[in-house]
Amino acid sequence: MLIDWFTVGAQTVNFLILVWLLKRFLYRPILHAIDERERRIAAELADADAKKAEAQKERDDFQHKNQIFDQQRAELFGQVASEAKAERQRLLNAARMAAEVLRDQCMETLKNDAHNLNQAISRQTQQEVFAIARKVLGDLASASLEAQLGEMFVRRLRELDGPAKTSLAEALAVASGPVIVRSAFELPIPQCAAIRQTLNEALAAETDIRFEVSADLISGIELVANGWKVAWSIADYVAELEKNVGGLLEEQCKPKARSEPKPVPANAPADAEAIK
Amino acid sequence: MHLSPDELIFWQYGFFKLNATIVYTWGLMLVLVMGAKLVTRKLSLDLQRSRWQNLLEIIVTVIVKQIEEVGLSEPRKYLGFLGTLFLFVATASLCTIIPYYEPPTGSLSTTAALALCVLIAVPLFGIEGQGLGAYLKTYIEPTFIMLPFNVIGEVSRTLALAVRLFGNMMSGAMIIGILLTITPFIFPIVMTVLGLLTGMVQAYIFSILAAVYIAAAMSTSKRRPALNKN
């Protein structure tokens, strides 16, 4: 008989014991370990998913902020560029205006300098011309010329009109000192006698006359008494001419001093007037 | 030369005896339980774990997956019974490489005991799953005429389980024993390797058939509502 029933029973019991033992020592711990690991992995995966979602959200936020930042930066750049352009235009205008002012000032300065130079040249020329004239006339002066001047002086004394003659007489009357007659050269005696006689006749009184020589007169004769002076000399002519030329120059300067930034057309007729 | 390790009796007292089948079974139980105890003594719950733990986890998860594929929706409930069936038969076959070892599954008493366990477990799981009445009613499905055939079917498949495993294991051991006397060097080794394969296949077949029987007992109750609806 191949089947031993005691062995069958024993093996059945053995098998049931083995089932219990393996459940206790094998299946339960192994399944618990697997479940625990799966639970941990699931937890880690859930955590990773949560972190991923959070990271995605933060990434989206960051991208959104980046876009806003880029937009704001572009707007600010545009605003700054337009402001810089406007500022550049403003500065250019200011610089242009300053340059124009400076140019006008320079032009004015140049004109003033030119005018001053012209004036200085004119004065110098005037002085030189009159110095040369004085010198030439002084060189031309002589005793004979002086004699003719003496005759002319005598004639003018005689031609004195009433009021002038009266004033001269009064001046000579109250004069404390003698009447002084100055001449560039020493007058000849007949000339002196003629002058004394003419004065006596004109004033109807005996006049104390003293004759002096003064080189400043260049050529001519003058009579000085108590603030009165009757003269005829080339120096007076020259002084009169110098005074007239000086006045003419002053007239020429005045319109230029009053001239505006566009003096050329305005000065042209003034100069013409001064020349006339 | 003996057909079954039952014949090798170490100790006997009347009806009680201690034969090689029982002793080898105890040895296998000791190996299995001690091995499981040693490995599961310090299990790692992290991703890093020992190779033995990996091996046991692979074995257990494969068994669970196979049970699930058979059609049992709660495989962990049947893991203790079906997994132990497979591990016991497989270990008994694997140990045939040990000299002077005789697999206890080569004893008809052992296979009959295992088949009896299946014969008892199937209705137990069936009754647990669908209740006593509903389970008993499956024997008269589709008509009461099928009752004897169903009963015969239950008994015959249990017998087939026992004889199939016994025949395969015994024949393997017998062939190796015969070949050892004829061609002592090469062929016994080849036949031992073949015996390992056969033993693995038998372990798989035995446990899968048990699972299929249980699934059949369980799924009858699941099919019925669907049929009623139709």
HADDOCK unambig.tbl for C-alpha pairs under 7 A between the chains (distance, minus, plus):
assign (segid A and resid 2 and name CA) (segid B and resid 108 and name CA) 6.17 0.50 0.50
assign (segid A and resid 3 and name CA) (segid B and resid 108 and name CA) 5.72 0.50 0.50
assign (segid A and resid 3 and name CA) (segid B and resid 109 and name CA) 4.81 0.50 0.50
assign (segid A and resid 4 and name CA) (segid B and resid 109 and name CA) 5.76 0.50 0.50
assign (segid A and resid 5 and name CA) (segid B and resid 109 and name CA) 6.89 0.50 0.50
assign (segid A and resid 6 and name CA) (segid B and resid 16 and name CA) 6.89 0.50 0.50
assign (segid A and resid 7 and name CA) (segid B and resid 109 and name CA) 5.92 0.50 0.50
assign (segid A and resid 8 and name CA) (segid B and resid 109 and name CA) 4.72 0.50 0.50
assign (segid A and resid 8 and name CA) (segid B and resid 110 and name CA) 5.79 0.50 0.50
assign (segid A and resid 8 and name CA) (segid B and resid 112 and name CA) 6.63 0.50 0.50
assign (segid A and resid 8 and name CA) (segid B and resid 113 and name CA) 4.93 0.50 0.50
assign (segid A and resid 9 and name CA) (segid B and resid 113 and name CA) 6.81 0.50 0.50
assign (segid A and resid 11 and name CA) (segid B and resid 22 and name CA) 6.77 0.50 0.50
assign (segid A and resid 11 and name CA) (segid B and resid 110 and name CA) 5.75 0.50 0.50
assign (segid A and resid 11 and name CA) (segid B and resid 113 and name CA) 6.03 0.50 0.50
assign (segid A and resid 12 and name CA) (segid B and resid 113 and name CA) 5.12 0.50 0.50
assign (segid A and resid 12 and name CA) (segid B and resid 114 and name CA) 6.61 0.50 0.50
assign (segid A and resid 12 and name CA) (segid B and resid 117 and name CA) 6.93 0.50 0.50
assign (segid A and resid 18 and name CA) (segid B and resid 29 and name CA) 6.30 0.50 0.50
assign (segid A and resid 19 and name CA) (segid B and resid 80 and name CA) 5.82 0.50 0.50
assign (segid A and resid 19 and name CA) (segid B and resid 81 and name CA) 6.14 0.50 0.50
assign (segid A and resid 19 and name CA) (segid B and resid 84 and name CA) 5.69 0.50 0.50
assign (segid A and resid 21 and name CA) (segid B and resid 33 and name CA) 6.56 0.50 0.50
assign (segid A and resid 22 and name CA) (segid B and resid 33 and name CA) 6.28 0.50 0.50
assign (segid A and resid 23 and name CA) (segid B and resid 80 and name CA) 5.64 0.50 0.50
assign (segid A and resid 25 and name CA) (segid B and resid 33 and name CA) 6.82 0.50 0.50
assign (segid A and resid 25 and name CA) (segid B and resid 36 and name CA) 5.89 0.50 0.50
assign (segid A and resid 25 and name CA) (segid B and resid 37 and name CA) 5.52 0.50 0.50
assign (segid A and resid 25 and name CA) (segid B and resid 40 and name CA) 6.99 0.50 0.50
assign (segid A and resid 26 and name CA) (segid B and resid 36 and name CA) 5.26 0.50 0.50
assign (segid A and resid 26 and name CA) (segid B and resid 40 and name CA) 6.85 0.50 0.50
assign (segid A and resid 29 and name CA) (segid B and resid 40 and name CA) 6.42 0.50 0.50
assign (segid A and resid 30 and name CA) (segid B and resid 57 and name CA) 6.22 0.50 0.50
assign (segid A and resid 33 and name CA) (segid B and resid 43 and name CA) 6.95 0.50 0.50
assign (segid A and resid 33 and name CA) (segid B and resid 45 and name CA) 5.54 0.50 0.50
assign (segid A and resid 36 and name CA) (segid B and resid 45 and name CA) 6.41 0.50 0.50
assign (segid A and resid 37 and name CA) (segid B and resid 45 and name CA) 5.50 0.50 0.50
assign (segid A and resid 37 and name CA) (segid B and resid 46 and name CA) 6.26 0.50 0.50
